[in-house]
Amino acid sequence: MGKSYSLDLRERVYGSIAGGQSRRAAARHFKVSPSFAVQLAARVETTGSARPARQGRPPGGGKLAPYVDFLMSRVEAMPDITMPELAAALEAEHGVSVHPSSLSRFLRRRGLTYKKIAVGPRERSRRRQA
């Protein structure tokens, strides 16, 4: 993601525009793109501030945030529940359709991970040799 121009530069460009210079001429003078000067002037006119807008996703937990208690209680009640089963339970109980991988990411962000225990034929043969 790109970095915003400094507030000082933004104020100088807008000061030049407010002083009567055209937006494109101000952009040439300060060696910025014309679209930046046009968008900056529009931003100052609508918000009253030359500060850049916040970049990135807005804060919040997404569509699963309201159901965190339900999901955590289900996982605590059934620690070996699969993500497709959990997604089906969420849809049946609350009518929210979500992909199992989204549930996995959501739970990992909250510190829930599941370490698989290898009990397949290769693991059993390794234990016998040792």
N, CA, C and O atoms as a printed pandas DataFrame, in Angstrom:
     atom_number atom_name residue_name chain_id  residue_number  x_coord  y_coord  z_coord
0              1         N          MET        A               1    0.851   -1.164    0.000
1              2        CA          MET        A               1    0.000    0.000    0.000
2              3         C          MET        A               1    0.900    1.231    0.000
3              4         O          MET        A               1    1.899    1.273    0.717
4              5         N          GLY        A               2    0.549    2.221   -0.795
5              6        CA          GLY        A               2    1.353    3.423   -0.896
6              7         C          GLY        A               2    1.313    4.265    0.356
7              8         O          GLY        A               2    0.420    4.123    1.192
8              9         N          LYS        A               3    2.295    5.147    0.477
9             10        CA          LYS        A               3    2.373    6.025    1.636
10            11         C          LYS        A               3    1.786    7.383    1.265
11            12         O          LYS        A               3    1.967    7.863    0.146
12            13         N          SER        A               4    1.084    7.994    2.208
13            14        CA          SER        A               4    0.457    9.284    1.964
14            15         C          SER        A               4    1.507   10.389    1.915
15            16         O          SER        A               4    2.568   10.294    2.532
16            17         N          TYR        A               5    1.181   11.446    1.159
17            18        CA          TYR        A               5    2.030   12.629    1.173
18            19         C          TYR        A               5    1.961   13.272    2.550
19            20         O          TYR        A               5    0.964   13.120    3.255
20            21         N          SER        A               6    3.011   13.990    2.939
21            22        CA          SER        A               6    3.046   14.620    4.256
22            23         C          SER        A               6    1.974   15.698    4.362
23            24         O          SER        A               6    1.533   16.258    3.358
24            25         N          LEU        A               7    1.567   15.976    5.588
25            26        CA          LEU        A               7    0.547   16.990    5.823
26            27         C          LEU        A               7    1.064   18.363    5.406
27            28         O          LEU        A               7    0.300   19.197    4.919
28            29         N          ASP        A               8    2.361   18.597    5.598
29            30        CA          ASP        A               8    2.963   19.874    5.201
30            31         C          ASP        A               8    2.808   20.108    3.695
31            32         O          ASP        A               8    2.389   21.185    3.270
32            33         N          LEU        A               9    3.144   19.103    2.899
33            34        CA          LEU        A               9    3.010   19.221    1.452
34            35         C          LEU        A               9    1.550   19.394    1.058
35            36         O          LEU        A               9    1.232   20.198    0.181
36            37         N          ARG        A              10    0.676   18.655    1.692
37            38        CA          ARG        A              10   -0.750   18.761    1.400
38            39         C          ARG        A              10   -1.244   20.182    1.653
39            40         O          ARG        A              10   -1.989   20.739    0.846
40            41         N          GLU        A              11   -0.828   20.765    2.775
41            42        CA          GLU        A              11   -1.268   22.121    3.111
42            43         C          GLU        A              11   -0.693   23.153    2.137
43            44         O          GLU        A              11   -1.375   24.114    1.779
44            45         N          ARG        A              12    0.559   22.958    1.709
45            46        CA          ARG        A              12    1.150   23.894    0.745
46            47         C          ARG        A              12    0.444   23.814   -0.604
47            48         O          ARG        A              12    0.181   24.839   -1.233
48            49         N          VAL        A              13    0.138   22.591   -1.050
49            50        CA          VAL        A              13   -0.555   22.429   -2.336
50            51         C          VAL        A              13   -1.940   23.060   -2.246
51            52         O          VAL        A              13   -2.343   23.794   -3.148
52            53         N          TYR        A              14   -2.670   22.784   -1.170
53            54        CA          TYR        A              14   -4.006   23.362   -1.062
54            55         C          TYR        A              14   -3.948   24.873   -0.864
55            56         O          TYR        A              14   -4.816   25.595   -1.356
56            57         N          GLY        A              15   -2.933   25.357   -0.149
57            58        CA          GLY        A              15   -2.775   26.805    0.010
58            59         C          GLY        A              15   -2.573   27.488   -1.326
59            60         O          GLY        A              15   -3.094   28.578   -1.563
60            61         N          SER        A              16   -1.822   26.849   -2.192
61            62        CA          SER        A              16   -1.599   27.388   -3.528
62            63         C          SER        A              16   -2.908   27.402   -4.335
63            64         O          SER        A              16   -3.193   28.355   -5.059
64            65         N          ILE        A              17   -3.690   26.336   -4.195
65            66        CA          ILE        A              17   -4.970   26.260   -4.904
66            67         C          ILE        A              17   -5.931   27.311   -4.348
67            68         O          ILE        A              17   -6.627   27.989   -5.103
68            69         N          ALA        A              18   -5.962   27.439   -3.023
69            70        CA          ALA        A              18   -6.844   28.427   -2.389
70            71         C          ALA        A              18   -6.413   29.850   -2.721
71            72         O          ALA        A              18   -7.235   30.767   -2.716
72            73         N          GLY        A              19   -5.122   30.038   -3.011
73            74        CA          GLY        A              19   -4.600   31.351   -3.372
74            75         C          GLY        A              19   -4.903   31.760   -4.797
75            76         O          GLY        A              19   -4.545   32.863   -5.212
76            77         N          GLY        A              20   -5.560   30.885   -5.562
77            78        CA          GLY        A              20   -5.965   31.267   -6.903
78            79         C          GLY        A              20   -5.305   30.488   -8.016
79            80         O          GLY        A              20   -5.709   30.616   -9.172
80            81         N          GLN        A              21   -4.312   29.691   -7.710
81            82        CA          GLN        A              21   -3.646   28.907   -8.749
82            83         C          GLN        A              21   -4.549   27.725   -9.127
83            84         O          GLN        A              21   -5.280   27.201   -8.286
84            85         N          SER        A              22   -4.492   27.317  -10.389
85            86        CA          SER        A              22   -5.316   26.171  -10.791
86            87         C          SER        A              22   -4.750   24.904  -10.146
87            88         O          SER        A              22   -3.597   24.870   -9.716
88            89         N          ARG        A              23   -5.576   23.881  -10.088
89            90        CA          ARG        A              23   -5.155   22.628   -9.453
90            91         C          ARG        A              23   -4.010   21.970  -10.215
91            92         O          ARG        A              23   -3.068   21.450   -9.616
92            93         N          ARG        A              24   -4.099   22.000  -11.510
93            94        CA          ARG        A              24   -3.033   21.403  -12.322
94            95         C          ARG        A              24   -1.742   22.204  -12.247
95            96         O          ARG        A              24   -0.654   21.628  -12.238
96            97         N          ALA        A              25   -1.853   23.520  -12.193
97            98        CA          ALA        A              25   -0.653   24.349  -12.067
98            99         C          ALA        A              25    0.005   24.136  -10.702
99           100         O          ALA        A              25    1.232   24.092  -10.603
100          101         N          ALA        A              26   -0.805   24.005   -9.658
101          102        CA          ALA        A              26   -0.262   23.729   -8.330
102          103         C          ALA        A              26    0.431   22.365   -8.321
103          104         O          ALA        A              26    1.479   22.206   -7.694
104          105         N          ALA        A              27   -0.140   21.399   -9.002
105          106        CA          ALA        A              27    0.472   20.071   -9.078
106          107         C          ALA        A              27    1.818   20.137   -9.789
107          108         O          ALA        A              27    2.784   19.518   -9.341
108          109         N          ARG        A              28    1.894   20.876  -10.883
109          110        CA          ARG        A              28    3.178   21.030  -11.595
110          111         C          ARG        A              28    4.202   21.722  -10.706
111          112         O          ARG        A              28    5.361   21.309  -10.659
112          113         N          HIS        A              29    3.783   22.776   -9.999
113          114        CA          HIS        A              29    4.698   23.545   -9.153
114          115         C          HIS        A              29    5.298   22.678   -8.035
115          116         O          HIS        A              29    6.489   22.782   -7.740
116          117         N          PHE        A              30    4.483   21.834   -7.423
117          118        CA          PHE        A              30    4.960   21.001   -6.301
118          119         C          PHE        A              30    5.392   19.606   -6.734
119          120         O          PHE        A              30    5.727   18.771   -5.895
120          121         N          LYS        A              31    5.387   19.353   -8.037
121          122        CA          LYS        A              31    5.834   18.077   -8.610
122          123         C          LYS        A              31    5.058   16.877   -8.026
123          124         O          LYS        A              31    5.636   15.879   -7.596
124          125         N          VAL        A              32    3.737   17.025   -8.032
125          126        CA          VAL        A              32    2.845   15.925   -7.668
126          127         C          VAL        A              32    1.901   15.705   -8.840
127          128         O          VAL        A              32    1.848   16.523   -9.759
128          129         N          SER        A              33    1.165   14.616   -8.813
129          130        CA          SER        A              33    0.270   14.338   -9.935
130          131         C          SER        A              33   -0.936   15.275   -9.907
131          132         O          SER        A              33   -1.372   15.709   -8.841
132          133         N          PRO        A              34   -1.464   15.581  -11.083
133          134        CA          PRO        A              34   -2.660   16.425  -11.140
134          135         C          PRO        A              34   -3.838   15.809  -10.387
135          136         O          PRO        A              34   -4.618   16.525   -9.758
136          137         N          SER        A              35   -3.968   14.476  -10.451
137          138        CA          SER        A              35   -5.093   13.837   -9.755
138          139         C          SER        A              35   -4.984   14.037   -8.246
139          140         O          SER        A              35   -5.999   14.173   -7.562
140          141         N          PHE        A              36   -3.750   14.056   -7.721
141          142        CA          PHE        A              36   -3.579   14.300   -6.287
142          143         C          PHE        A              36   -4.110   15.687   -5.920
143          144         O          PHE        A              36   -4.838   15.836   -4.939
144          145         N          ALA        A              37   -3.749   16.693   -6.704
145          146        CA          ALA        A              37   -4.187   18.060   -6.411
146          147         C          ALA        A              37   -5.706   18.185   -6.521
147          148         O          ALA        A              37   -6.334   18.852   -5.699
148          149         N          VAL        A              38   -6.292   17.552   -7.524
149          150        CA          VAL        A              38   -7.748   17.608   -7.704
150          151         C          VAL        A              38   -8.446   16.906   -6.535
151          152         O          VAL        A              38   -9.406   17.436   -5.975
152          153         N          GLN        A              39   -7.967   15.726   -6.172
153          154        CA          GLN        A              39   -8.584   14.967   -5.086
154          155         C          GLN        A              39   -8.363   15.650   -3.735
155          156         O          GLN        A              39   -9.239   15.617   -2.871
156          157         N          LEU        A              40   -7.191   16.269   -3.554
157          158        CA          LEU        A              40   -6.915   16.989   -2.314
158          159         C          LEU        A              40   -7.876   18.166   -2.158
159          160         O          LEU        A              40   -8.433   18.374   -1.080
160          161         N          ALA        A              41   -8.069   18.929   -3.216
161          162        CA          ALA        A              41   -8.984   20.070   -3.155
162          163         C          ALA        A              41  -10.406   19.602   -2.852
163          164         O          ALA        A              41  -11.117   20.227   -2.066
164          165         N          ALA        A              42  -10.814   18.508   -3.474
165          166        CA          ALA        A              42  -12.156   17.978   -3.208
166          167         C          ALA        A              42  -12.272   17.503   -1.765
167          168         O          ALA        A              42  -13.305   17.694   -1.124
168          169         N          ARG        A              43  -11.217   16.890   -1.262
169          170        CA          ARG        A              43  -11.228   16.398    0.122
170          171         C          ARG        A              43  -11.341   17.547    1.114
171          172         O          ARG        A              43  -12.122   17.479    2.063
172          173         N          VAL        A              44  -10.558   18.608    0.892
173          174        CA          VAL        A              44  -10.596   19.749    1.802
174          175         C          VAL        A              44  -11.958   20.436    1.740
175          176         O          VAL        A              44  -12.466   20.905    2.759
176          177         N          GLU        A              45  -12.540   20.494    0.563
177          178        CA          GLU        A              45  -13.857   21.133    0.429
178          179         C          GLU        A              45  -14.956   20.325    1.123
179          180         O          GLU        A              45  -15.900   20.906    1.659
180          181         N          THR        A              46  -14.846   19.004    1.120
181          182        CA          THR        A              46  -15.898   18.185    1.745
182          183         C          THR        A              46  -15.673   17.984    3.244
183          184         O          THR        A              46  -16.622   18.047    4.025
184          185         N          THR        A              47  -14.417   17.741    3.653
185          186        CA          THR        A              47  -14.157   17.439    5.061
186          187         C          THR        A              47  -13.610   18.623    5.843
187          188         O          THR        A              47  -13.720   18.663    7.069
188          189         N          GLY        A              48  -13.022   19.586    5.145
189          190        CA          GLY        A              48  -12.421   20.719    5.835
190          191         C          GLY        A              48  -11.018   20.449    6.328
191          192         O          GLY        A              48  -10.436   21.281    7.025
192          193         N          SER        A              49  -10.463   19.302    5.979
193          194        CA          SER        A              49   -9.124   18.936    6.443
194          195         C          SER        A              49   -8.311   18.372    5.286
195          196         O          SER        A              49   -8.842   17.711    4.394
196          197         N          ALA        A              50   -7.007   18.648    5.321
197          198        CA          ALA        A              50   -6.112   18.102    4.296
198          199         C          ALA        A              50   -5.495   16.782    4.741
199          200         O          ALA        A              50   -4.705   16.186    4.009
200          201         N          ARG        A              51   -5.848   16.330    5.924
201          202        CA          ARG        A              51   -5.281   15.071    6.430
202          203         C          ARG        A              51   -5.680   13.907    5.522
203          204         O          ARG        A              51   -6.801   13.870    5.013
204          205         N          PRO        A              52   -4.760   12.954    5.319
205          206        CA          PRO        A              52   -5.101   11.800    4.477
206          207         C          PRO        A              52   -6.127   10.906    5.171
207          208         O          PRO        A              52   -6.213   10.876    6.398
208          209         N          ALA        A              53   -6.890   10.192    4.380
209          210        CA          ALA        A              53   -7.870    9.241    4.916
210          211         C          ALA        A              53   -7.127    8.035    5.470
211          212         O          ALA        A              53   -6.002    7.742    5.063
212          213         N          ARG        A              54   -7.756    7.350    6.388
213          214        CA          ARG        A              54   -7.164    6.146    6.965
214          215         C          ARG        A              54   -7.030    5.090    5.879
215          216         O          ARG        A              54   -7.939    4.899    5.072
216          217         N          GLN        A              55   -5.887    4.404    5.863
217          218        CA          GLN        A              55   -5.665    3.358    4.880
218          219         C          GLN        A              55   -5.904    1.999    5.512
219          220         O          GLN        A              55   -5.774    1.840    6.725
220          221         N          GLY        A              56   -6.249    1.034    4.698
221          222        CA          GLY        A              56   -6.441   -0.328    5.173
222          223         C          GLY        A              56   -7.875   -0.612    5.541
223          224         O          GLY        A              56   -8.769    0.214    5.357
224          225         N          ARG        A              57   -8.068   -1.805    6.068
225          226        CA          ARG        A              57   -9.413   -2.217    6.446
226          227         C          ARG        A              57   -9.873   -1.468    7.684
227          228         O          ARG        A              57   -9.060   -1.117    8.538
228          229         N          PRO        A              58  -11.157   -1.225    7.783
229          230        CA          PRO        A              58  -11.651   -0.570    8.992
230          231         C          PRO        A              58  -11.555   -1.518   10.184
231          232         O          PRO        A              58  -11.629   -2.734   10.011
232          233         N          PRO        A              59  -11.392   -0.980   11.382
233          234        CA          PRO        A              59  -11.310   -1.858   12.549
234          235         C          PRO        A              59  -12.636   -2.567   12.797
235          236         O          PRO        A              59  -13.704   -2.062   12.453
236          237         N          GLY        A              60  -12.546   -3.712   13.382
237          238        CA          GLY        A              60  -13.748   -4.523   13.649
238          239         C          GLY        A              60  -13.435   -5.972   13.373
239          240         O          GLY        A              60  -12.356   -6.279   12.865
240          241         N          GLY        A              61  -14.320   -6.850   13.684
241          242        CA          GLY        A              61  -14.051   -8.269   13.543
242          243         C          GLY        A              61  -14.653   -8.911   12.330
243          244         O          GLY        A              61  -14.523  -10.123   12.156
244          245         N          GLY        A              62  -15.309   -8.152   11.479
245          246        CA          GLY        A              62  -15.940   -8.742   10.312
246          247         C          GLY        A              62  -17.301   -9.317   10.652
247          248         O          GLY        A              62  -17.880   -8.990   11.688
248          249         N          LYS        A              63  -17.805  -10.166    9.789
249          250        CA          LYS        A              63  -19.166  -10.658    9.984
250          251         C          LYS        A              63  -19.255  -11.735   11.055
251          252         O          LYS        A              63  -20.355  -12.067   11.498
252          253         N          LEU        A              64  -18.122  -12.291   11.483
253          254        CA          LEU        A              64  -18.157  -13.320   12.516
254          255         C          LEU        A              64  -18.051  -12.756   13.933
255          256         O          LEU        A              64  -18.278  -13.492   14.893
256          257         N          ALA        A              65  -17.719  -11.500   14.090
257          258        CA          ALA        A              65  -17.532  -10.903   15.415
258          259         C          ALA        A              65  -18.748  -11.051   16.330
259          260         O          ALA        A              65  -18.569  -11.343   17.513
260          261         N          PRO        A              66  -19.975  -10.865   15.839
261          262        CA          PRO        A              66  -21.119  -11.015   16.746
262          263         C          PRO        A              66  -21.328  -12.451   17.240
263          264         O          PRO        A              66  -22.058  -12.672   18.206
264          265         N          TYR        A              67  -20.698  -13.414   16.589
265          266        CA          TYR        A              67  -20.928  -14.818   16.921
266          267         C          TYR        A              67  -19.743  -15.460   17.632
267          268         O          TYR        A              67  -19.662  -16.686   17.709
268          269         N          VAL        A              68  -18.830  -14.656   18.149
269          270        CA          VAL        A              68  -17.623  -15.194   18.772
270          271         C          VAL        A              68  -17.975  -16.072   19.974
271          272         O          VAL        A              68  -17.361  -17.123   20.159
272          273         N          ASP        A              69  -18.935  -15.673   20.783
273          274        CA          ASP        A              69  -19.309  -16.478   21.953
274          275         C          ASP        A              69  -19.882  -17.834   21.529
275          276         O          ASP        A              69  -19.554  -18.867   22.113
276          277         N          PHE        A              70  -20.730  -17.817   20.518
277          278        CA          PHE        A              70  -21.299  -19.066   20.015
278          279         C          PHE        A              70  -20.199  -19.996   19.498
279          280         O          PHE        A              70  -20.177  -21.180   19.832
280          281         N          LEU        A              71  -19.289  -19.458   18.686
281          282        CA          LEU        A              71  -18.228  -20.275   18.091
282          283         C          LEU        A              71  -17.292  -20.828   19.162
283          284         O          LEU        A              71  -16.929  -22.004   19.126
284          285         N          MET        A              72  -16.903  -19.984   20.111
285          286        CA          MET        A              72  -15.977  -20.432   21.158
286          287         C          MET        A              72  -16.639  -21.501   22.036
287          288         O          MET        A              72  -15.980  -22.460   22.439
288          289         N          SER        A              73  -17.925  -21.348   22.335
289          290        CA          SER        A              73  -18.598  -22.353   23.170
290          291         C          SER        A              73  -18.720  -23.679   22.425
291          292         O          SER        A              73  -18.585  -24.743   23.030
292          293         N          ARG        A              74  -18.973  -23.624   21.117
293          294        CA          ARG        A              74  -19.044  -24.855   20.322
294          295         C          ARG        A              74  -17.705  -25.579   20.299
295          296         O          ARG        A              74  -17.648  -26.800   20.439
296          297         N          VAL        A              75  -16.626  -24.817   20.122
297          298        CA          VAL        A              75  -15.295  -25.428   20.059
298          299         C          VAL        A              75  -14.910  -25.995   21.420
299          300         O          VAL        A              75  -14.287  -27.054   21.493
300          301         N          GLU        A              76  -15.277  -25.296   22.509
301          302        CA          GLU        A              76  -14.965  -25.813   23.851
302          303         C          GLU        A              76  -15.775  -27.067   24.157
303          304         O          GLU        A              76  -15.277  -27.987   24.807
304          305         N          ALA        A              77  -17.014  -27.107   23.695
305          306        CA          ALA        A              77  -17.853  -28.281   23.934
306          307         C          ALA        A              77  -17.386  -29.484   23.115
307          308         O          ALA        A              77  -17.433  -30.619   23.589
308          309         N          MET        A              78  -16.935  -29.230   21.881
309          310        CA          MET        A              78  -16.464  -30.300   21.001
310          311         C          MET        A              78  -15.101  -29.889   20.433
311          312         O          MET        A              78  -15.044  -29.315   19.346
312          313         N          PRO        A              79  -14.006  -30.169   21.144
313          314        CA          PRO        A              79  -12.689  -29.721   20.694
314          315         C          PRO        A              79  -12.259  -30.284   19.337
315          316         O          PRO        A              79  -11.437  -29.675   18.652
316          317         N          ASP        A              80  -12.802  -31.432   18.944
317          318        CA          ASP        A              80  -12.398  -32.030   17.669
318          319         C          ASP        A              80  -13.388  -31.736   16.542
319          320         O          ASP        A              80  -13.407  -32.451   15.540
320          321         N          ILE        A              81  -14.207  -30.698   16.691
321          322        CA          ILE        A              81  -15.168  -30.333   15.649
322          323         C          ILE        A              81  -14.408  -29.840   14.414
323          324         O          ILE        A              81  -13.411  -29.128   14.535
324          325         N          THR        A              82  -14.879  -30.219   13.246
325          326        CA          THR        A              82  -14.230  -29.773   12.010
326          327         C          THR        A              82  -14.810  -28.424   11.598
327          328         O          THR        A              82  -15.897  -28.041   12.030
328          329         N          MET        A              83  -14.074  -27.722   10.765
329          330        CA          MET        A              83  -14.537  -26.408   10.313
330          331         C          MET        A              83  -15.828  -26.503    9.484
331          332         O          MET        A              83  -16.706  -25.656    9.649
332          333         N          PRO        A              84  -15.979  -27.506    8.594
333          334        CA          PRO        A              84  -17.264  -27.622    7.893
334          335         C          PRO        A              84  -18.438  -27.886    8.849
335          336         O          PRO        A              84  -19.539  -27.378    8.634
336          337         N          GLU        A              85  -18.204  -28.673    9.894
337          338        CA          GLU        A              85  -19.263  -28.918   10.877
338          339         C          GLU        A              85  -19.611  -27.642   11.632
339          340         O          GLU        A              85  -20.781  -27.368   11.900
340          341         N          LEU        A              86  -18.590  -26.866   11.973
341          342        CA          LEU        A              86  -18.806  -25.613   12.683
342          343         C          LEU        A              86  -19.542  -24.608   11.796
343          344         O          LEU        A              86  -20.415  -23.879   12.268
344          345         N          ALA        A              87  -19.188  -24.574   10.515
345          346        CA          ALA        A              87  -19.875  -23.684    9.571
346          347         C          ALA        A              87  -21.345  -24.087    9.434
347          348         O          ALA        A              87  -22.221  -23.225    9.367
348          349         N          ALA        A              88  -21.614  -25.392    9.393
349          350        CA          ALA        A              88  -22.996  -25.870    9.296
350          351         C          ALA        A              88  -23.780  -25.521   10.558
351          352         O          ALA        A              88  -24.952  -25.152   10.476
352          353         N          ALA        A              89  -23.148  -25.634   11.720
353          354        CA          ALA        A              89  -23.813  -25.287   12.983
354          355         C          ALA        A              89  -24.133  -23.799   13.035
355          356         O          ALA        A              89  -25.205  -23.405   13.493
356          357         N          LEU        A              90  -23.204  -22.977   12.567
357          358        CA          LEU        A              90  -23.432  -21.529   12.561
358          359         C          LEU        A              90  -24.585  -21.163   11.628
359          360         O          LEU        A              90  -25.398  -20.293   11.941
360          361         N          GLU        A              91  -24.644  -21.829   10.492
361          362        CA          GLU        A              91  -25.725  -21.539    9.545
362          363         C          GLU        A              91  -27.071  -22.034   10.084
363          364         O          GLU        A              91  -28.089  -21.361    9.926
364          365         N          ALA        A              92  -27.074  -23.201   10.716
365          366        CA          ALA        A              92  -28.321  -23.747   11.255
366          367         C          ALA        A              92  -28.840  -22.906   12.420
367          368         O          ALA        A              92  -30.043  -22.676   12.545
368          369         N          GLU        A              93  -27.931  -22.455   13.259
369          370        CA          GLU        A              93  -28.327  -21.727   14.469
370          371         C          GLU        A              93  -28.632  -20.253   14.212
371          372         O          GLU        A              93  -29.607  -19.713   14.735
372          373         N          HIS        A              94  -27.785  -19.604   13.396
373          374        CA          HIS        A              94  -27.899  -18.152   13.211
374          375         C          HIS        A              94  -28.200  -17.720   11.777
375          376         O          HIS        A              94  -28.449  -16.540   11.534
376          377         N          GLY        A              95  -28.181  -18.658   10.822
377          378        CA          GLY        A              95  -28.464  -18.309    9.436
378          379         C          GLY        A              95  -27.334  -17.583    8.736
379          380         O          GLY        A              95  -27.558  -16.909    7.730
380          381         N          VAL        A              96  -26.104  -17.714    9.263
381          382        CA          VAL        A              96  -24.939  -17.037    8.683
382          383         C          VAL        A              96  -24.133  -18.051    7.896
383          384         O          VAL        A              96  -23.655  -19.039    8.454
384          385         N          SER        A              97  -23.981  -17.815    6.616
385          386        CA          SER        A              97  -23.211  -18.706    5.757
386          387         C          SER        A              97  -21.778  -18.199    5.680
387          388         O          SER        A              97  -21.535  -17.042    5.337
388          389         N          VAL        A              98  -20.835  -19.074    6.002
389          390        CA          VAL        A              98  -19.421  -18.689    6.013
390          391         C          VAL        A              98  -18.580  -19.870    5.554
391          392         O          VAL        A              98  -18.924  -21.026    5.800
392          393         N          HIS        A              99  -17.484  -19.568    4.891
393          394        CA          HIS        A              99  -16.599  -20.620    4.402
394          395         C          HIS        A              99  -15.788  -21.181    5.569
395          396         O          HIS        A              99  -15.399  -20.426    6.460
396          397         N          PRO        A             100  -15.528  -22.483    5.582
397          398        CA          PRO        A             100  -14.751  -23.076    6.678
398          399         C          PRO        A             100  -13.366  -22.455    6.873
399          400         O          PRO        A             100  -12.888  -22.365    8.004
400          401         N          SER        A             101  -12.720  -22.028    5.795
401          402        CA          SER        A             101  -11.398  -21.425    5.957
402          403         C          SER        A             101  -11.486  -20.082    6.679
403          404         O          SER        A             101  -10.556  -19.703    7.390
404          405         N          SER        A             102  -12.589  -19.362    6.506
405          406        CA          SER        A             102  -12.795  -18.111    7.234
406          407         C          SER        A             102  -12.936  -18.385    8.723
407          408         O          SER        A             102  -12.418  -17.636    9.552
408          409         N          LEU        A             103  -13.636  -19.455    9.056
409          410        CA          LEU        A             103  -13.770  -19.846   10.463
410          411         C          LEU        A             103  -12.410  -20.204   11.057
411          412         O          LEU        A             103  -12.101  -19.839   12.191
412          413         N          SER        A             104  -11.609  -20.916   10.285
413          414        CA          SER        A             104  -10.287  -21.300   10.756
414          415         C          SER        A             104   -9.427  -20.079   11.055
415          416         O          SER        A             104   -8.787  -20.014   12.105
416          417         N          ARG        A             105   -9.408  -19.110   10.141
417          418        CA          ARG        A             105   -8.629  -17.883   10.364
418          419         C          ARG        A             105   -9.158  -17.118   11.570
419          420         O          ARG        A             105   -8.382  -16.598   12.372
420          421         N          PHE        A             106  -10.477  -17.051   11.695
421          422        CA          PHE        A             106  -11.118  -16.348   12.799
422          423         C          PHE        A             106  -10.704  -16.955   14.140
423          424         O          PHE        A             106  -10.371  -16.229   15.077
424          425         N          LEU        A             107  -10.727  -18.288   14.230
425          426        CA          LEU        A             107  -10.371  -18.955   15.479
426          427         C          LEU        A             107   -8.879  -18.875   15.769
427          428         O          LEU        A             107   -8.479  -18.762   16.928
428          429         N          ARG        A             108   -8.049  -18.934   14.728
429          430        CA          ARG        A             108   -6.602  -18.810   14.949
430          431         C          ARG        A             108   -6.243  -17.434   15.480
431          432         O          ARG        A             108   -5.350  -17.309   16.319
432          433         N          ARG        A             109   -6.934  -16.385   14.999
433          434        CA          ARG        A             109   -6.689  -15.033   15.504
434          435         C          ARG        A             109   -7.039  -14.916   16.975
435          436         O          ARG        A             109   -6.520  -14.042   17.669
436          437         N          ARG        A             110   -7.900  -15.774   17.449
437          438        CA          ARG        A             110   -8.286  -15.755   18.856
438          439         C          ARG        A             110   -7.503  -16.773   19.679
439          440         O          ARG        A             110   -7.857  -17.047   20.825
440          441         N          GLY        A             111   -6.454  -17.328   19.109
441          442        CA          GLY        A             111   -5.550  -18.204   19.850
442          443         C          GLY        A             111   -5.911  -19.672   19.848
443          444         O          GLY        A             111   -5.265  -20.450   20.550
444          445         N          LEU        A             112   -6.907  -20.086   19.096
445          446        CA          LEU        A             112   -7.264  -21.495   19.048
446          447         C          LEU        A             112   -6.572  -22.162   17.870
447          448         O          LEU        A             112   -6.820  -21.817   16.714
448          449         N          THR        A             113   -5.714  -23.106   18.167
449          450        CA          THR        A             113   -5.064  -23.895   17.125
450          451         C          THR        A             113   -5.242  -25.356   17.486
451          452         O          THR        A             113   -5.517  -25.692   18.637
452          453         N          TYR        A             114   -5.087  -26.202   16.519
453          454        CA          TYR        A             114   -5.242  -27.629   16.745
454          455         C          TYR        A             114   -4.040  -28.330   16.161
455          456         O          TYR        A             114   -3.809  -28.277   14.953
456          457         N          LYS        A             115   -3.275  -28.982   17.008
457          458        CA          LYS        A             115   -2.099  -29.718   16.567
458          459         C          LYS        A             115   -2.513  -31.153   16.282
459          460         O          LYS        A             115   -3.003  -31.861   17.162
460          461         N          LYS        A             116   -2.309  -31.566   15.050
461          462        CA          LYS        A             116   -2.659  -32.937   14.696
462          463         C          LYS        A             116   -1.665  -33.906   15.316
463          464         O          LYS        A             116   -0.476  -33.603   15.422
464          465         N          ILE        A             117   -2.146  -35.057   15.721
465          466        CA          ILE        A             117   -1.291  -36.105   16.270
466          467         C          ILE        A             117   -1.156  -37.169   15.192
467          468         O          ILE        A             117   -2.147  -37.732   14.727
468          469         N          ALA        A             118    0.070  -37.431   14.808
469          470        CA          ALA        A             118    0.302  -38.407   13.749
470          471         C          ALA        A             118    0.160  -39.810   14.322
471          472         O          ALA        A             118    0.920  -40.202   15.209
472          473         N          VAL        A             119   -0.809  -40.567   13.819
473          474        CA          VAL        A             119   -1.018  -41.936   14.270
474          475         C          VAL        A             119   -1.130  -42.877   13.078
475          476         O          VAL        A             119   -1.585  -44.014   13.208
476          477         N          GLY        A             120   -0.711  -42.391   11.923
477          478        CA          GLY        A             120   -0.810  -43.195   10.716
478          479         C          GLY        A             120    0.215  -44.309   10.695
479          480         O          GLY        A             120    0.984  -44.449   11.646
480          481         N          PRO        A             121    0.248  -45.105    9.639
481          482        CA          PRO        A             121    1.164  -46.252    9.556
482          483         C          PRO        A             121    2.633  -45.844    9.594
483          484         O          PRO        A             121    3.452  -46.566   10.162
484          485         N          ARG        A             122    2.986  -44.695    8.997
485          486        CA          ARG        A             122    4.396  -44.283    9.019
486          487         C          ARG        A             122    4.838  -43.947   10.432
487          488         O          ARG        A             122    5.959  -44.274   10.822
488          489         N          GLU        A             123    3.982  -43.306   11.198
489          490        CA          GLU        A             123    4.337  -42.931   12.558
490          491         C          GLU        A             123    4.494  -44.180   13.425
491          492         O          GLU        A             123    5.405  -44.252   14.250
492          493         N          ARG        A             124    3.616  -45.155   13.244
493          494        CA          ARG        A             124    3.720  -46.379   14.046
494          495         C          ARG        A             124    5.003  -47.121   13.722
495          496         O          ARG        A             124    5.636  -47.674   14.622
496          497         N          SER        A             125    5.399  -47.147   12.463
497          498        CA          SER        A             125    6.627  -47.862   12.117
498          499         C          SER        A             125    7.856  -47.136   12.657
499          500         O          SER        A             125    8.854  -47.777   12.987
500          501         N          ARG        A             126    7.800  -45.829   12.751
501          502        CA          ARG        A             126    8.928  -45.062   13.318
502          503         C          ARG        A             126    9.076  -45.384   14.804
503          504         O          ARG        A             126   10.194  -45.512   15.302
504          505         N          ARG        A             127    7.964  -45.513   15.508
505          506        CA          ARG        A             127    8.052  -45.779   16.941
506          507         C          ARG        A             127    8.636  -47.161   17.208
507          508         O          ARG        A             127    9.373  -47.332   18.179
508          509         N          ARG        A             128    8.331  -48.139   16.382
509          510        CA          ARG        A             128    8.853  -49.483   16.597
510          511         C          ARG        A             128   10.357  -49.544   16.395
511          512         O          ARG        A             128   11.040  -50.287   17.100
512          513         N          GLN        A             129   10.882  -48.789   15.459
513          514        CA          GLN        A             129   12.319  -48.832   15.159
514          515         C          GLN        A             129   13.128  -48.195   16.261
515          516         O          GLN        A             129   14.280  -48.574   16.470
516          517         N          ALA        A             130   12.581  -47.268   16.952
517          518        CA          ALA        A             130   13.358  -46.525   17.946
518          519         C          ALA        A             130   13.608  -47.281   19.194
519          520         O          ALA        A             130   14.250  -46.766   20.110
